[in-house]
Amino acid sequence: MIVGLLTLDLHIHGSHSLKEKRFVIKSLIDRIKNKFNVSVAEVDANDLWQRAVIGIALVSNETVMINKVFEQIKNLVVSIHSVELISANMELL
């Protein structure tokens, strides 16, 4: 069993309140959960208006599968115009 952890550090363009930020982040988290069947949560920078850190976990028996899904998730995040991917950190346990 291999556990993959992906941490995404995001900048939310045009967010001027926590309410606007949470709307964007909740929408993004729901899209990721529904499309890839992974566990997702906002894990840091909760009180900052234009920054969010999202943690994503996936369990598999193959590292290749985890790498493939995480690359697809990063591509999805990059394709969203209101969100900029600052950094992505992947760990395998």
C-alpha angles and dihedrals in degrees: 000000000000124000117204122201122193121187117194121194108203138189115208111211118218096009111144100170142027088251092059091045094050091049091056095042095046090051091049093047091050092050092050093047094048097044101041105023094230134135112260134179140159101251107175146012090044095156098045117098100213103028133070136170116207125194121206126189129193130176120206142145093236130061090206090061092051092048091049095050093045091051090051090050091051090050090051092051092048090052092060109093098206093055129064120198107227097177142344125206122190126193131182120205 
